[in-house]
């Protein structure tokens, strides 16, 4: 069974590969904004102009000090790709759903520090079912957590931080603790790993770039 380090090495093969992904994302973000300026009122991406949407705005990148405070708030070391995104691309805003945001918790949550309950073998089973056609909507149910914090945050569960809300209670999250650390999952009542067109689990940079490709029509 792959260890946490094994999984994260699959998410980011090496630092140079991640920097190359960041350069591509910056270029595609600029292309998206240029296209929006040309089309003006005649074209929008989902969630952009909703009352709580991102409206194509991007917060400034985070300083090292701000990133450290964010990690202290969550009580975990954030996956490397998220740290690179927040310090090289933008600090929140323009992104999938109603926007890509990493909000600090109003109070420390112990569940942030507990392992994500779904391991690599469970993820592989769901991916196989979804990609083979045997069960296209295969998902996993988040186990009850009697030790969960007394908070109203949704989605409930351990070992992740939310990335974006697509509406109707559908969230994409980034796993921060456990075998799936660094990978993106979706909560649509039940849970499943976000995968590429090739059926591979996606880290944060691949997830964001895939969204850009779909916005730009590059996902042929």
Secondary structure as UniProt FT lines:
FT   HELIX           4..11
FT   HELIX           15..39
FT   HELIX           40..42
FT   TURN            46..47
FT   TURN            51..52
FT   TURN            55..56
FT   HELIX           64..74
FT   HELIX           80..88
FT   TURN            97..98
FT   HELIX           110..113
FT   HELIX           120..132
FT   TURN            136..137
FT   TURN            146..147
FT   STRAND          160..167
FT   TURN            168..169
FT   STRAND          170..175
FT   TURN            179..182
FT   STRAND          183..187
FT   STRAND          191..193
FT   TURN            197..198
FT   HELIX           204..216
//
